[in-house]
């Protein structure tokens, strides 16, 4: 088990790792080029700015992807730690550089915790930032078992969900799930630039959610995109093709050409449906096992309102009510489904049954879709 | 003031309007082509499925944009209400059709509440869906003052923030703030289709937020995009140009051509910065007046941790801590800023001051950026 840790780079991620480890009793040493960043992290109780007197068990390099290999080489030359991992969101380029340049590549395993916030810097750090979040490890052909195991220990200390992938597969996937979406959100957000304040009034929650990722630090993201440029370019090329098709359909609809209307509507609806299908295929967020509680009610006026009031009293607010499972027309019974965290579902089912409601409670699909995932390094 | 209301279309928006009005004592009559939708809304306490015996004060047409003019004509022929408004997210096309076809266009004013959820249907309805949300009215050249005033009364009953715009300006803006962003999110989401389950593990909160809007009902959104096709095509064309430039930069970076590197990085960073600037220029969401509390602390180790613990005790969690206002290096004082709802800020400032902390509390800029907005119809 890790007893000492060094964090190089006390930004959002580095400081959050340090806070999580420090709370678990690990001695944490903080290093950063910025004196105020280290000082802030220290004031937060993330560790000490004192350099370690002997090599620590593990050093976490929380620096931009393009800096990983150089910082690793520098710290290995200084003997900062017995093994190293990083938290960069791009893995293949850094791995290639590490294998080419680092003094002891066997002591390094790449890592990427899928957690972040639109805000950056040590003050945005939280010890629970990685709780229940996927944390990918990408061992290289040279990564040693001890180096891999210490990284795995760190993920455990942080409450993360360890996952193992090859660096190339990781980068191809994040280009699709993170890097290209970030750039598309930036394009959408940038289009709003220089508009009259009135347009801001028509910016709803949907726009804010859709563009939140675009608030990420510009310099860091330039480094991320450049380090994964080939994969990102591939996804953007595909998106450009998709956008061209979509634009053709929308333009046809705008000129109201009856000959193309049916086809254009089909193409537009098809795109919207493919998007919905892809999103519905995603497993529920790992943050909570969800379950559902079905309640069958008769069609007496006010009956549903009474059920919802009762349920709300047990913490199942209107947001937990899903569509009716069997919305018959006529006067047949109506089945109302509540979707909420498994633990809360248990309680709700008991309380409602006790209150005389007709309850069916089942655990949800999370057991099937939940994360499997720890593999040993190849 | 409105005493009777009819809601035509008991989906998410229609039922939410009905719930809000019913809770304020208004007699609400519910109409929908789907018997089960009306029945569900009635069971929720949104009103009665009985048709009104005499014309109601106001009828809200909660139907897709392409249906507004036809439904208005049909209901005016039946004498359902003294005046009418709609809630479609496209305003120019429906207004044109109303002026061309409706029996009494003077009794109609277009409306668009900027509220919604990714879920649809009456069971997703909430009486507070419009609380503090902008609700646009787009009076036509024929809209009468009584029709406008009744719609304004309804917005008041729903707790919305009334705004007045011309239908064309509204549509141009929502193409930019809602319709095109929705389609871009659909493109990004659709790209994930048919990928291995492993990729889903690398889908973080950022992707989920960025694509949430793409979950909206495909048929309704096809209708919305078609009804605003010209404006949406304009925004998509601009986005396609931006994407082409971005792709060129990323491709140059992927081939590591040193000659273009500086320019490509500049273009990439420039786009990211324009996106950030546009987002930072947005006023805070209208849902809460925010304020900030600044606390100056000395550099004693643990001092910041103590401040955060104390603040957390008064409801100001880590999330409310903004970047330090003056993060000096060296050992000078550090100013920590908490950003939270105005009311909570008051309390926090008092509590912290009482606890001996060095507090500066100011109301935030919301007074300047907040919505000013009711105008009379032109």
Interface residues (C-beta under 8 A of the other chain):
Chain A: X34 X35 X36 X39 X40 X42 X43 X44 X45 X114 X115 X116 X119 X121 X123 X124 X125 X126 X133 X134 X136 X163 X165 X169 X170 X173 X174 X176 X177 X178 X180 X181 X182 X183 X184 X185 X186 X187 X188 X189 X190 X191 X192 X193 X194 X195 X197 X198 X199 X200 X201 X202 X203 X204 X205 X206 X207 X208 X209 X210 X211 X212 X213 X214 X215 X216 X218 X219 X221 X222 X225 X226 X229 X230 X232 X233 X235 X236 X237 X238 X239 X240 X242 X243 X244 X246 X247 X250 X251 X253 X254 X265 X268 X269 X271 X272 X273 X274 X275 X276 X277 X278 X279 X280 X281 X282 X283 X285 X297 X299 X301 X302 X303 X304 X305 X308 X318 X321 X322 X323 X324 X327 X328 X329 X330 X334 X336 X371 X373
Chain B: X34 X35 X36 X39 X40 X42 X43 X44 X45 X114 X115 X116 X119 X121 X123 X124 X125 X126 X133 X134 X136 X163 X165 X169 X170 X173 X174 X176 X177 X178 X180 X181 X182 X183 X184 X185 X186 X187 X188 X189 X190 X191 X192 X193 X194 X195 X197 X198 X199 X200 X201 X202 X203 X204 X205 X206 X207 X208 X209 X210 X211 X212 X213 X214 X215 X216 X218 X219 X221 X222 X225 X226 X229 X230 X232 X233 X235 X236 X237 X238 X239 X240 X242 X243 X244 X246 X247 X250 X251 X253 X254 X265 X268 X269 X271 X272 X273 X274 X275 X276 X277 X278 X279 X280 X281 X282 X283 X285 X297 X299 X301 X302 X303 X304 X305 X308 X318 X321 X322 X323 X324 X327 X328 X329 X330 X334 X336 X371 X373
